């Protein structure tokens, strides 16, 4: 699932299966070559924050279960990312 909040491009439907998800991440990575990624925890979930020139551009949160990865949530909404950036830099 993705959340662009009408402010950033995002998927309009969930992707299911390893092949479509892998294709998505491959295409997204090719478009953001100057970005950096860092692993963190957000709301008790494993997450990756993607930054470009010091600004968070994407947040990926991962749901896992006994069978492994069950869902990936993508946040691209600039309002939510700004709040996240502010709290993340404060160490919250």
DRENPARO-634487 format. One record per atom (N, C-alpha, C, CB): residue in three letters; x, y, z. Coordinates in nm, 4 decimals, padded with zeros to 6 digits. Glycine has a CB too. Example, Ala and Ser with C-alpha at 12.3 -4.5 7.8 and 13.67 -1.06 7.14 Angstrom:
BEGIN
<node rest="ALA" x="01.3190" y="-00.5690" z="00.7800"/>
<node rest="ALA" x="01.2300" y="-00.4500" z="00.7800"/>
<node rest="ALA" x="01.3200" y="-00.3300" z="00.7800"/>
<node rest="ALA" x="01.1308" y="-00.4473" z="00.9046"/>
<node rest="SER" x="01.2850" y="-00.2250" z="00.7080"/>
<node rest="SER" x="01.3670" y="-00.1060" z="00.7140"/>
<node rest="SER" x="01.2900" y="00.0030" z="00.7870"/>
<node rest="SER" x="01.4084" y="-00.0598" z="00.5725"/>
//
This chain:
BEGIN
<node rest="UNK" x="00.0846" y="-00.1171" z="00.0000"/>
<node rest="UNK" x="00.0000" y="00.0000" z="00.0000"/>
<node rest="UNK" x="00.0893" y="00.1236" z="00.0000"/>
<node rest="UNK" x="-00.0963" y="-00.0003" z="00.1218"/>
<node rest="UNK" x="00.0419" y="00.2276" z="-00.0641"/>
<node rest="UNK" x="00.1212" y="00.3501" z="-00.0661"/>
<node rest="UNK" x="00.0336" y="00.4704" z="-00.0345"/>
<node rest="UNK" x="00.1897" y="00.3682" z="-00.2025"/>
<node rest="UNK" x="00.0978" y="00.5746" z="00.0186"/>
<node rest="UNK" x="00.0282" y="00.6964" z="00.0585"/>
<node rest="UNK" x="00.1056" y="00.8162" z="00.0058"/>
<node rest="UNK" x="00.0120" y="00.7042" z="00.2131"/>
<node rest="UNK" x="00.0552" y="00.8726" z="-00.1038"/>
<node rest="UNK" x="00.1144" y="00.9944" z="-00.1567"/>
<node rest="UNK" x="00.0370" y="01.1173" z="-00.1126"/>
<node rest="UNK" x="00.1206" y="00.9885" z="-00.3077"/>
<node rest="UNK" x="-00.0802" y="01.0954" z="-00.0533"/>
<node rest="UNK" x="-00.1608" y="01.2060" z="-00.0022"/>
<node rest="UNK" x="-00.2012" y="01.3064" z="-00.1084"/>
<node rest="UNK" x="-00.0864" y="01.2766" z="00.1052"/>
<node rest="UNK" x="-00.1997" y="01.2654" z="-00.2348"/>
<node rest="UNK" x="-00.2315" y="01.3584" z="-00.3428"/>
<node rest="UNK" x="-00.1201" y="01.4581" z="-00.3700"/>
<node rest="UNK" x="-00.3577" y="01.4326" z="-00.3106"/>
<node rest="UNK" x="-00.0075" y="01.4428" z="-00.3021"/>
<node rest="UNK" x="00.1036" y="01.5377" z="-00.3152"/>
<node rest="UNK" x="00.2249" y="01.4762" z="-00.3822"/>
<node rest="UNK" x="00.1428" y="01.5907" z="-00.1796"/>
<node rest="UNK" x="00.2268" y="01.3429" z="-00.3914"/>
<node rest="UNK" x="00.3391" y="01.2724" z="-00.4539"/>
<node rest="UNK" x="00.2839" y="01.1515" z="-00.5274"/>
<node rest="UNK" x="00.4468" y="01.2295" z="-00.3479"/>
<node rest="UNK" x="00.3503" y="01.1141" z="-00.6335"/>
<node rest="UNK" x="00.3078" y="00.9960" z="-00.7082"/>
<node rest="UNK" x="00.3146" y="00.8735" z="-00.6181"/>
<node rest="UNK" x="00.3953" y="00.9758" z="-00.8344"/>
<node rest="UNK" x="00.2130" y="00.7889" z="-00.6292"/>
<node rest="UNK" x="00.2118" y="00.6648" z="-00.5523"/>
<node rest="UNK" x="00.1285" y="00.5621" z="-00.6272"/>
<node rest="UNK" x="00.1560" y="00.6876" z="-00.4086"/>
<node rest="UNK" x="00.1437" y="00.4380" z="-00.5884"/>
<node rest="UNK" x="00.0667" y="00.3317" z="-00.6516"/>
<node rest="UNK" x="-00.0806" y="00.3475" z="-00.6166"/>
<node rest="UNK" x="00.1184" y="00.1928" z="-00.6080"/>
<node rest="UNK" x="-00.1673" y="00.3189" z="-00.7127"/>
<node rest="UNK" x="-00.3100" y="00.3306" z="-00.6852"/>
<node rest="UNK" x="-00.3740" y="00.1972" z="-00.6510"/>
<node rest="UNK" x="-00.3802" y="00.3912" z="-00.8034"/>
<node rest="UNK" x="-00.2928" y="00.0917" z="-00.6459"/>
<node rest="UNK" x="-00.3424" y="-00.0404" z="-00.6068"/>
<node rest="UNK" x="-00.2287" y="-00.1180" z="-00.5426"/>
<node rest="UNK" x="-00.4005" y="-00.1179" z="-00.7292"/>
<node rest="UNK" x="-00.2623" y="-00.2095" z="-00.4529"/>
<node rest="UNK" x="-00.1574" y="-00.2893" z="-00.3892"/>
<node rest="UNK" x="-00.0907" y="-00.3837" z="-00.4891"/>
<node rest="UNK" x="-00.2154" y="-00.3694" z="-00.2724"/>
<node rest="UNK" x="00.0363" y="-00.4089" z="-00.4695"/>
<node rest="UNK" x="00.1084" y="-00.5108" z="-00.5468"/>
<node rest="UNK" x="00.1083" y="-00.6395" z="-00.4661"/>
<node rest="UNK" x="00.2553" y="-00.4652" z="-00.5802"/>
<node rest="UNK" x="00.0920" y="-00.7512" z="-00.5335"/>
<node rest="UNK" x="00.0937" y="-00.8810" z="-00.4652"/>
<node rest="UNK" x="00.1904" y="-00.9738" z="-00.5370"/>
<node rest="UNK" x="-00.0489" y="-00.9437" z="-00.4598"/>
<node rest="UNK" x="00.2724" y="-01.0424" z="-00.4597"/>
<node rest="UNK" x="00.3676" y="-01.1380" z="-00.5157"/>
<node rest="UNK" x="00.5070" y="-01.0798" z="-00.5247"/>
<node rest="UNK" x="00.3223" y="-01.1830" z="-00.6527"/>
<node rest="UNK" x="00.6045" y="-01.1685" z="-00.5168"/>
<node rest="UNK" x="00.7431" y="-01.1238" z="-00.5130"/>
<node rest="UNK" x="00.7894" y="-01.0600" z="-00.6443"/>
<node rest="UNK" x="00.8325" y="-01.2398" z="-00.4794"/>
<node rest="UNK" x="00.7445" y="-01.1096" z="-00.7581"/>
<node rest="UNK" x="00.7906" y="-01.0543" z="-00.8863"/>
<node rest="UNK" x="00.7434" y="-00.9108" z="-00.9073"/>
<node rest="UNK" x="00.7419" y="-01.1414" z="-01.0017"/>
<node rest="UNK" x="00.6140" y="-00.8786" z="-00.8922"/>
<node rest="UNK" x="00.5726" y="-00.7389" z="-00.9083"/>
<node rest="UNK" x="00.6384" y="-00.6448" z="-00.8078"/>
<node rest="UNK" x="00.4229" y="-00.7286" z="-00.8955"/>
<node rest="UNK" x="00.6560" y="-00.6913" z="-00.6847"/>
<node rest="UNK" x="00.7195" y="-00.6074" z="-00.5827"/>
<node rest="UNK" x="00.8657" y="-00.5826" z="-00.6184"/>
<node rest="UNK" x="00.7088" y="-00.6733" z="-00.4431"/>
<node rest="UNK" x="00.9360" y="-00.6858" z="-00.6629"/>
<node rest="UNK" x="01.0763" y="-00.6696" z="-00.7033"/>
<node rest="UNK" x="01.0884" y="-00.5738" z="-00.8210"/>
<node rest="UNK" x="01.1381" y="-00.8057" z="-00.7397"/>
<node rest="UNK" x="00.9996" y="-00.5846" z="-00.9169"/>
<node rest="UNK" x="01.0014" y="-00.4917" z="-01.0322"/>
<node rest="UNK" x="00.9796" y="-00.3482" z="-00.9878"/>
<node rest="UNK" x="00.8938" y="-00.5307" z="-01.1348"/>
<node rest="UNK" x="00.8867" y="-00.3296" z="-00.8940"/>
<node rest="UNK" x="00.8608" y="-00.1955" z="-00.8426"/>
<node rest="UNK" x="00.9861" y="-00.1360" z="-00.7790"/>
<node rest="UNK" x="00.7465" y="-00.1986" z="-00.7409"/>
<node rest="UNK" x="01.0503" y="-00.2127" z="-00.6907"/>
<node rest="UNK" x="01.1688" y="-00.1605" z="-00.6227"/>
<node rest="UNK" x="01.2848" y="-00.1384" z="-00.7195"/>
<node rest="UNK" x="01.2116" y="-00.2557" z="-00.5116"/>
<node rest="UNK" x="01.2970" y="-00.2222" z="-00.8181"/>
<node rest="UNK" x="01.4022" y="-00.2030" z="-00.9194"/>
<node rest="UNK" x="01.3797" y="-00.0723" z="-00.9952"/>
<node rest="UNK" x="01.4053" y="-00.3225" z="-01.0185"/>
<node rest="UNK" x="01.2561" y="-00.0484" z="-01.0385"/>
<node rest="UNK" x="01.2241" y="00.0747" z="-01.1120"/>
<node rest="UNK" x="01.2393" y="00.1974" z="-01.0228"/>
<node rest="UNK" x="01.0811" y="00.0682" z="-01.1682"/>
<node rest="UNK" x="01.1939" y="00.1872" z="-00.8987"/>
<node rest="UNK" x="01.2054" y="00.3010" z="-00.8064"/>
<node rest="UNK" x="01.3509" y="00.3338" z="-00.7778"/>
<node rest="UNK" x="01.1319" y="00.2714" z="-00.6750"/>
<node rest="UNK" x="01.4329" y="00.2325" z="-00.7610"/>
<node rest="UNK" x="01.5755" y="00.2540" z="-00.7346"/>
<node rest="UNK" x="01.6461" y="00.3188" z="-00.8519"/>
<node rest="UNK" x="01.6431" y="00.1228" z="-00.7011"/>
<node rest="UNK" x="01.6064" y="00.2833" z="-00.9728"/>
<node rest="UNK" x="01.6684" y="00.3412" z="-01.0922"/>
<node rest="UNK" x="01.6371" y="00.4897" z="-01.1050"/>
<node rest="UNK" x="01.6216" y="00.2674" z="-01.2173"/>
<node rest="UNK" x="01.5232" y="00.5325" z="-01.0507"/>
<node rest="UNK" x="01.4827" y="00.6734" z="-01.0611"/>
<node rest="UNK" x="01.5457" y="00.7602" z="-00.9532"/>
<node rest="UNK" x="01.3318" y="00.6849" z="-01.0532"/>
<node rest="UNK" x="01.5994" y="00.6996" z="-00.8484"/>
<node rest="UNK" x="01.6506" y="00.7771" z="-00.7353"/>
<node rest="UNK" x="01.7962" y="00.7428" z="-00.7063"/>
<node rest="UNK" x="01.5653" y="00.7524" z="-00.6109"/>
<node rest="UNK" x="01.8799" y="00.7544" z="-00.8044"/>
<node rest="UNK" x="02.0198" y="00.7143" z="-00.7892"/>
<node rest="UNK" x="02.0984" y="00.8015" z="-00.6924"/>
<node rest="UNK" x="02.0870" y="00.7164" z="-00.9224"/>
<node rest="UNK" x="02.0563" y="00.9249" z="-00.6704"/>
<node rest="UNK" x="02.1313" y="01.0118" z="-00.5798"/>
<node rest="UNK" x="02.0817" y="01.0002" z="-00.4359"/>
<node rest="UNK" x="02.1217" y="01.1565" z="-00.6262"/>
<node rest="UNK" x="01.9851" y="00.9147" z="-00.4119"/>
<node rest="UNK" x="01.9268" y="00.8988" z="-00.2791"/>
<node rest="UNK" x="02.0098" y="00.8049" z="-00.1923"/>
<node rest="UNK" x="01.7842" y="00.8469" z="-00.2901"/>
<node rest="UNK" x="01.9869" y="00.8168" z="-00.0625"/>
<node rest="UNK" x="02.0498" y="00.7271" z="00.0347"/>
<node rest="UNK" x="01.9398" y="00.6620" z="00.1165"/>
<node rest="UNK" x="02.1509" y="00.8036" z="00.1270"/>
<node rest="UNK" x="01.9640" y="00.5411" z="00.1632"/>
<node rest="UNK" x="01.8654" y="00.4685" z="00.2431"/>
<node rest="UNK" x="01.9270" y="00.4287" z="00.3759"/>
<node rest="UNK" x="01.8138" y="00.3438" z="00.1677"/>
<node rest="UNK" x="01.8450" y="00.4319" z="00.4814"/>
<node rest="UNK" x="01.8928" y="00.3898" z="00.6125"/>
<node rest="UNK" x="01.7832" y="00.3098" z="00.6821"/>
<node rest="UNK" x="01.9351" y="00.5123" z="00.6985"/>
<node rest="UNK" x="01.8248" y="00.2026" z="00.7475"/>
<node rest="UNK" x="01.7315" y="00.1178" z="00.8208"/>
<node rest="UNK" x="01.7021" y="00.1798" z="00.9568"/>
<node rest="UNK" x="01.7881" y="-00.0253" z="00.8371"/>
<node rest="UNK" x="01.5775" y="00.1665" z="01.0005"/>
<node rest="UNK" x="01.5355" y="00.2200" z="01.1296"/>
<node rest="UNK" x="01.4117" y="00.1448" z="01.1756"/>
<node rest="UNK" x="01.5076" y="00.3729" z="01.1210"/>
<node rest="UNK" x="01.3567" y="00.1825" z="01.2896"/>
<node rest="UNK" x="01.2278" y="00.1324" z="01.3370"/>
<node rest="UNK" x="01.1319" y="00.2498" z="01.3429"/>
<node rest="UNK" x="01.2406" y="00.0626" z="01.4769"/>
<node rest="UNK" x="01.0105" y="00.2294" z="01.2942"/>
<node rest="UNK" x="00.9051" y="00.3303" z="01.3010"/>
<node rest="UNK" x="00.7797" y="00.2628" z="01.3543"/>
<node rest="UNK" x="00.8791" y="00.3962" z="01.1609"/>
<node rest="UNK" x="00.7239" y="00.3168" z="01.4588"/>
<node rest="UNK" x="00.6020" y="00.2605" z="01.5183"/>
<node rest="UNK" x="00.6173" y="00.1118" z="01.5479"/>
<node rest="UNK" x="00.4827" y="00.2825" z="01.4255"/>
<node rest="UNK" x="00.7353" y="00.0703" z="01.5893"/>
<node rest="UNK" x="00.7593" y="-00.0686" z="01.6236"/>
<node rest="UNK" x="00.7789" y="-00.1610" z="01.5048"/>
<node rest="UNK" x="00.6476" y="-00.1181" z="01.7043"/>
<node rest="UNK" x="00.7884" y="-00.1048" z="01.3854"/>
<node rest="UNK" x="00.8083" y="-00.1856" z="01.2651"/>
<node rest="UNK" x="00.9450" y="-00.1569" z="01.2056"/>
<node rest="UNK" x="00.6977" y="-00.1581" z="01.1612"/>
<node rest="UNK" x="01.0020" y="-00.2594" z="01.1410"/>
<node rest="UNK" x="01.1242" y="-00.2371" z="01.0636"/>
<node rest="UNK" x="01.0899" y="-00.1427" z="00.9493"/>
<node rest="UNK" x="01.1845" y="-00.3722" z="01.0097"/>
<node rest="UNK" x="01.1815" y="-00.0517" z="00.9208"/>
<node rest="UNK" x="01.1540" y="00.0479" z="00.8175"/>
<node rest="UNK" x="01.2831" y="00.0907" z="00.7492"/>
<node rest="UNK" x="01.0825" y="00.1701" z="00.8776"/>
<node rest="UNK" x="01.2685" y="00.1502" z="00.6331"/>
<node rest="UNK" x="01.3792" y="00.2116" z="00.5606"/>
<node rest="UNK" x="01.3363" y="00.3528" z="00.5246"/>
<node rest="UNK" x="01.4185" y="00.1289" z="00.4324"/>
<node rest="UNK" x="01.4209" y="00.4497" z="00.5582"/>
<node rest="UNK" x="01.3978" y="00.5880" z="00.5179"/>
<node rest="UNK" x="01.4889" y="00.6198" z="00.4008"/>
<node rest="UNK" x="01.4225" y="00.6865" z="00.6360"/>
<node rest="UNK" x="01.4321" y="00.6783" z="00.2979"/>
<node rest="UNK" x="01.5092" y="00.7193" z="00.1806"/>
<node rest="UNK" x="01.5209" y="00.8711" z="00.1851"/>
<node rest="UNK" x="01.4419" y="00.6706" z="00.0463"/>
<node rest="UNK" x="01.6445" y="00.9204" z="00.1739"/>
<node rest="UNK" x="01.6675" y="01.0645" z="00.1767"/>
<node rest="UNK" x="01.7337" y="01.1096" z="00.0475"/>
<node rest="UNK" x="01.7540" y="01.1037" z="00.2979"/>
<node rest="UNK" x="01.7080" y="01.2318" z="00.0121"/>
<node rest="UNK" x="01.7718" y="01.2956" z="-00.1029"/>
<node rest="UNK" x="01.8059" y="01.4371" z="-00.0603"/>
<node rest="UNK" x="01.6790" y="01.2939" z="-00.2312"/>
<node rest="UNK" x="01.9313" y="01.4699" z="-00.0586"/>
<node rest="UNK" x="01.9813" y="01.5998" z="-00.0158"/>
<node rest="UNK" x="01.9323" y="01.6350" z="00.1251"/>
<node rest="UNK" x="01.9385" y="01.7079" z="-00.1150"/>
<node rest="UNK" x="01.9345" y="01.5340" z="00.2138"/>
<node rest="UNK" x="01.8992" y="01.5567" z="00.3530"/>
<node rest="UNK" x="01.7513" y="01.5557" z="00.3843"/>
<node rest="UNK" x="01.9543" y="01.6837" z="00.3955"/>
<node rest="UNK" x="01.6653" y="01.5411" z="00.2855"/>
<node rest="UNK" x="01.5198" y="01.5395" z="00.3062"/>
<node rest="UNK" x="01.4676" y="01.3977" z="00.2883"/>
<node rest="UNK" x="01.4481" y="01.6368" z="00.2080"/>
<node rest="UNK" x="01.3787" y="01.3548" z="00.3764"/>
<node rest="UNK" x="01.3168" y="01.2232" z="00.3618"/>
<node rest="UNK" x="01.2169" y="01.2296" z="00.2465"/>
<node rest="UNK" x="01.2466" y="01.1780" z="00.4948"/>
<node rest="UNK" x="01.2350" y="01.1406" z="00.1495"/>
<node rest="UNK" x="01.1463" y="01.1373" z="00.0328"/>
<node rest="UNK" x="01.0527" y="01.0177" z="00.0338"/>
<node rest="UNK" x="01.2279" y="01.1358" z="-00.0939"/>
<node rest="UNK" x="01.0901" y="00.9124" z="00.1038"/>
<node rest="UNK" x="01.0090" y="00.7913" z="00.1128"/>
<node rest="UNK" x="01.0334" y="00.7239" z="00.2468"/>
<node rest="UNK" x="01.0407" y="00.6944" z="-00.0037"/>
<node rest="UNK" x="00.9291" y="00.6627" z="00.2996"/>
<node rest="UNK" x="00.9422" y="00.5766" z="00.4163"/>
<node rest="UNK" x="00.8770" y="00.4437" z="00.3805"/>
<node rest="UNK" x="00.8766" y="00.6412" z="00.5448"/>
<node rest="UNK" x="00.9520" y="00.3365" z="00.3965"/>
<node rest="UNK" x="00.9022" y="00.2014" z="00.3703"/>
<node rest="UNK" x="00.8927" y="00.1295" z="00.5044"/>
<node rest="UNK" x="00.9957" y="00.1231" z="00.2696"/>
<node rest="UNK" x="00.7742" y="00.0842" z="00.5411"/>
<node rest="UNK" x="00.7535" y="00.0088" z="00.6642"/>
<node rest="UNK" x="00.7192" y="-00.1345" z="00.6273"/>
<node rest="UNK" x="00.6414" y="00.0725" z="00.7519"/>
<node rest="UNK" x="00.7752" y="-00.2294" z="00.7023"/>
<node rest="UNK" x="00.7632" y="-00.3703" z="00.6673"/>
<node rest="UNK" x="00.6887" y="-00.4476" z="00.7748"/>
<node rest="UNK" x="00.9007" y="-00.4312" z="00.6451"/>
<node rest="UNK" x="00.5831" y="-00.5185" z="00.7354"/>
<node rest="UNK" x="00.5136" y="-00.6123" z="00.8222"/>
<node rest="UNK" x="00.5719" y="-00.7503" z="00.7984"/>
<node rest="UNK" x="00.3599" y="-00.6109" z="00.7966"/>
<node rest="UNK" x="00.6008" y="-00.8197" z="00.9063"/>
<node rest="UNK" x="00.6521" y="-00.9559" z="00.8935"/>
<node rest="UNK" x="00.5708" y="-01.0490" z="00.9829"/>
<node rest="UNK" x="00.8030" y="-00.9623" z="00.9302"/>
<node rest="UNK" x="00.5716" y="-01.1741" z="00.9465"/>
<node rest="UNK" x="00.5043" y="-01.2770" z="01.0236"/>
<node rest="UNK" x="00.5869" y="-01.4033" z="01.0177"/>
<node rest="UNK" x="00.3613" y="-01.3020" z="00.9715"/>
<node rest="UNK" x="00.5324" y="-01.5138" z="01.0683"/>
<node rest="UNK" x="00.6064" y="-01.6401" z="01.0689"/>
<node rest="UNK" x="00.6525" y="-01.6830" z="00.9290"/>
<node rest="UNK" x="00.5203" y="-01.7491" z="01.1293"/>
<node rest="UNK" x="00.5761" y="-01.6464" z="00.8268"/>
<node rest="UNK" x="00.6116" y="-01.6857" z="00.6897"/>
<node rest="UNK" x="00.7084" y="-01.5872" z="00.6239"/>
<node rest="UNK" x="00.4859" y="-01.6975" z="00.6049"/>
<node rest="UNK" x="00.7422" y="-01.4789" z="00.6925"/>
<node rest="UNK" x="00.8329" y="-01.3791" z="00.6357"/>
<node rest="UNK" x="00.7625" y="-01.2464" z="00.6124"/>
<node rest="UNK" x="00.8921" y="-01.4298" z="00.5050"/>
<node rest="UNK" x="00.8027" y="-01.1780" z="00.5088"/>
<node rest="UNK" x="00.7472" y="-01.0472" z="00.4755"/>
<node rest="UNK" x="00.6030" y="-01.0613" z="00.4287"/>
<node rest="UNK" x="00.8320" y="-00.9782" z="00.3675"/>
<node rest="UNK" x="00.5115" y="-00.9865" z="00.4922"/>
<node rest="UNK" x="00.3701" y="-00.9967" z="00.4564"/>
<node rest="UNK" x="00.3147" y="-00.8705" z="00.3925"/>
<node rest="UNK" x="00.2897" y="-01.0298" z="00.5778"/>
<node rest="UNK" x="00.3749" y="-00.7549" z="00.4208"/>
<node rest="UNK" x="00.3261" y="-00.6298" z="00.3615"/>
<node rest="UNK" x="00.4346" y="-00.5232" z="00.3679"/>
<node rest="UNK" x="00.1982" y="-00.5807" z="00.4337"/>
<node rest="UNK" x="00.4318" y="-00.4335" z="00.2701"/>
<node rest="UNK" x="00.5193" y="-00.3163" z="00.2678"/>
<node rest="UNK" x="00.4297" y="-00.1944" z="00.2520"/>
<node rest="UNK" x="00.6268" y="-00.3249" z="00.1518"/>
<node rest="UNK" x="00.4461" y="-00.0983" z="00.3410"/>
<node rest="UNK" x="00.3710" y="00.0261" z="00.3334"/>
<node rest="UNK" x="00.4670" y="00.1359" z="00.2913"/>
<node rest="UNK" x="00.3022" y="00.0600" z="00.4694"/>
<node rest="UNK" x="00.4271" y="00.2133" z="00.1914"/>
<node rest="UNK" x="00.5123" y="00.3190" z="00.1372"/>
<node rest="UNK" x="00.4465" y="00.4532" z="00.1666"/>
<node rest="UNK" x="00.5359" y="00.3003" z="-00.0166"/>
<node rest="UNK" x="00.5190" y="00.5411" z="00.2355"/>
<node rest="UNK" x="00.4688" y="00.6756" z="00.2652"/>
<node rest="UNK" x="00.5473" y="00.7747" z="00.1807"/>
<node rest="UNK" x="00.4812" y="00.7096" z="00.4182"/>
<node rest="UNK" x="00.4752" y="00.8517" z="00.0983"/>
<node rest="UNK" x="00.5386" y="00.9545" z="00.0158"/>
<node rest="UNK" x="00.4731" y="01.0902" z="00.0373"/>
<node rest="UNK" x="00.5318" y="00.9160" z="-00.1321"/>
<node rest="UNK" x="00.3708" y="01.0949" z="00.1212"/>
<node rest="UNK" x="00.2981" y="01.2175" z="00.1503"/>
<node rest="UNK" x="00.3932" y="01.3169" z="00.2174"/>
<node rest="UNK" x="00.1743" y="01.1888" z="00.2407"/>
<node rest="UNK" x="00.4159" y="01.4302" z="00.1535"/>
<node rest="UNK" x="00.5158" y="01.5262" z="00.2024"/>
<node rest="UNK" x="00.4826" y="01.5795" z="00.3412"/>
<node rest="UNK" x="00.5281" y="01.6421" z="00.1055"/>
<node rest="UNK" x="00.3548" y="01.5956" z="00.3746"/>
<node rest="UNK" x="00.3188" y="01.6433" z="00.5082"/>
<node rest="UNK" x="00.3593" y="01.5421" z="00.6150"/>
<node rest="UNK" x="00.1680" y="01.6711" z="00.5164"/>
<node rest="UNK" x="00.3301" y="01.4149" z="00.5912"/>
<node rest="UNK" x="00.3674" y="01.3102" z="00.6871"/>
<node rest="UNK" x="00.5182" y="01.2947" z="00.6947"/>
<node rest="UNK" x="00.3031" y="01.1764" z="00.6489"/>
<node rest="UNK" x="00.5864" y="01.3048" z="00.5810"/>
<node rest="UNK" x="00.7327" y="01.2900" z="00.5810"/>
<node rest="UNK" x="00.7995" y="01.4061" z="00.6534"/>
<node rest="UNK" x="00.7860" y="01.2805" z="00.4372"/>
<node rest="UNK" x="00.7444" y="01.5258" z="00.6422"/>
<node rest="UNK" x="00.8011" y="01.6409" z="00.7132"/>
<node rest="UNK" x="00.7902" y="01.6203" z="00.8637"/>
<node rest="UNK" x="00.7297" y="01.7716" z="00.6717"/>
<node rest="UNK" x="00.6751" y="01.5713" z="00.9102"/>
<node rest="UNK" x="00.6601" y="01.5425" z="01.0535"/>
<node rest="UNK" x="00.7568" y="01.4322" z="01.0957"/>
<node rest="UNK" x="00.5144" y="01.5013" z="01.0862"/>
<node rest="UNK" x="00.7713" y="01.3318" z="01.0099"/>
<node rest="UNK" x="00.8640" y="01.2220" z="01.0392"/>
<node rest="UNK" x="01.0072" y="01.2735" z="01.0438"/>
<node rest="UNK" x="00.8509" y="01.1099" z="00.9339"/>
<node rest="UNK" x="01.0422" y="01.3576" z="00.9487"/>
<node rest="UNK" x="01.1776" y="01.4131" z="00.9438"/>
<node rest="UNK" x="01.2077" y="01.4932" z="01.0703"/>
<node rest="UNK" x="01.1951" y="01.5020" z="00.8192"/>
<node rest="UNK" x="01.1120" y="01.5717" z="01.1143"/>
<node rest="UNK" x="01.1300" y="01.6528" z="01.2345"/>
<node rest="UNK" x="01.1494" y="01.5642" z="01.3565"/>
<node rest="UNK" x="01.0100" y="01.7458" z="01.2553"/>
<node rest="UNK" x="01.0648" y="01.4633" z="01.3729"/>
<node rest="UNK" x="01.0768" y="01.3763" z="01.4902"/>
<node rest="UNK" x="01.1984" y="01.2858" z="01.4804"/>
<node rest="UNK" x="00.9511" y="01.2921" z="01.5067"/>
<node rest="UNK" x="01.2326" y="01.2414" z="01.3608"/>
<node rest="UNK" x="01.3477" y="01.1519" z="01.3432"/>
<node rest="UNK" x="01.4780" y="01.2239" z="01.3763"/>
<node rest="UNK" x="01.3525" y="01.0977" z="01.1991"/>
<node rest="UNK" x="01.4896" y="01.3507" z="01.3384"/>
<node rest="UNK" x="01.6118" y="01.4257" z="01.3669"/>
<node rest="UNK" x="01.6236" y="01.4595" z="01.5155"/>
<node rest="UNK" x="01.6156" y="01.5538" z="01.2840"/>
<node rest="UNK" x="01.5100" y="01.4615" z="01.5868"/>
<node rest="UNK" x="01.5135" y="01.4853" z="01.7310"/>
<node rest="UNK" x="01.5432" y="01.3583" z="01.8076"/>
<node rest="UNK" x="01.3819" y="01.5441" z="01.7782"/>
<node rest="UNK" x="01.5425" y="01.2441" z="01.7351"/>
<node rest="UNK" x="01.5697" y="01.1175" z="01.8010"/>
<node rest="UNK" x="01.4458" y="01.0529" z="01.8600"/>
<node rest="UNK" x="01.6710" y="01.1375" z="01.9082"/>
<node rest="UNK" x="01.3281" y="01.1025" z="01.8238"/>
<node rest="UNK" x="01.2024" y="01.0457" z="01.8778"/>
<node rest="UNK" x="01.1612" y="00.9228" z="01.8014"/>
<node rest="UNK" x="01.0893" y="01.1489" z="01.8735"/>
//
